[in-house]
Amino acid sequence: MRALRKFLPALLLPAALLSQSLPAEAQAPGVIPSSDIVGAIRARGMLNCGVADGTAGFSVPDSQGVWRGWSVDLCRAVASVVLGDASKVRIVPTTTQQRFTALQSGEIDLLFRSTTWTLSREASLGLLFAGIDMYDGTGFMVKTSTGITSARGLDGATVCVSPGSTTELNVADYFRTSNMRFTPVLIADIEALRSAFISGRCDAYTTDVSSLAAFRASQGAAAAQYRLLPEVISKEPLGPVIRKGDFRYFDMVRWTLFAMLTAEELGITSQNIDTFATSTNPEIQRFLGRAGDLGQMLGTDNGWAARIIRQVGNYSEVWERNITPIGWDRGPNRLWNQGGLQYPPPMR
């Protein structure tokens, strides 16, 4: 009995305190101490969001210096949930090489930068992917003048590629399994990489198909000089990335995406949302925050989903505003009931 009393205080300790009392080697590998990212964002009054530096359709400053694009709009959508105002976003341009460091160090709260969800990134970097905002894949672009119409014609080619990216690994695997040779031209700066391709330093330019389409669209009248080859050689599920440790924040980011997709399913847009106020559809009433406490469950107010749509738009609106102009077909990013892969869980 005396021995039981000796150990009883430890048994009554909360799990979090008990784990802190264990030596480091006895704690489960990969456990990240909890943190209040939401609280830090709200105390600051601003969401720091990392995006690519100057990619047409995704993240590029307009003539007034205001950042526009797919990634920017999704950053704004998250801000509308966490802070109640989509304008409370500080856009931070990041490179392929330093994007994860910026997130790990706390320089940014969220990474929305065409980043592929992989096991190694989620398991070893202390990061979490909160969903898939876009289904993409690695592709190749050549100059039309080369006469190359298939990736099979790239045997012996020089290929411009960003170092440290999933693309670099995908291309090496593709050429090896296809019994073809290539010479990589590794350039970290995206503008320098594209300039090398334009100047003829490499025969082909490779990255995600969405980024290739964005590059071609940015060339204006010269776009016809570039051909996007038909092969897509990898799966690239792109998603928002956060630091591990605050699952309330994880839920907010994940369900921001799902809310935008659900609104499209329900036919709710930024232009017609007010016409749904009298709807008797229970799902719509929950979405608008007129029934249930979904927002309270997330740690925000019940009008969170409606606010996303009013301030930013649904998934289709954001796509048409940013991606359609660069000439990339929505394809697998259509809703599940329209032949695509986007399938939001029920909001109930």
Sequence and secondary structure as in RCSB ss.txt:
>XXXX:A:sequence
MRALRKFLPALLLPAALLSQSLPAEAQAPGVIPSSDIVGAIRARGMLNCGVADGTAGFSVPDSQGVWRGWSVDLC
RAVASVVLGDASKVRIVPTTTQQRFTALQSGEIDLLFRSTTWTLSREASLGLLFAGIDMYDGTGFMVKTSTGITS
ARGLDGATVCVSPGSTTELNVADYFRTSNMRFTPVLIADIEALRSAFISGRCDAYTTDVSSLAAFRASQGAAAAQ
YRLLPEVISKEPLGPVIRKGDFRYFDMVRWTLFAMLTAEELGITSQNIDTFATSTNPEIQRFLGRAGDLGQMLGT
DNGWAARIIRQVGNYSEVWERNITPIGWDRGPNRLWNQGGLQYPPPMR
>XXXX:A:secstr
 HHHHHHHHHHHS HHHHHHHS GGGS TT      HHHHHHHHTSEEEEEESSBTTTBEE TTS EESHHHHHH
HHHHHHHTS TT EEEEEE TTTHHHHHHTTS SEE SS B  HHHHHHSSEEE   SEEE EEEEEEGGG   S
GGGGTTEEEEE TTSHHHHHHHHHHHHTT  EEEEE SSHHHHHHHHHHTSSSEEEEEHHHHHHHHHHTGGGGGG
EEE S   S EEE  EEETT HHHHHHHHHHHHHHHHHHHHT  TTTGGGGTT   HHHHHHTTSSS HHHHHTS
 TTHHHHHHHHT  HHHHHHHHTGGGT   GGGSBGGGTSSB      
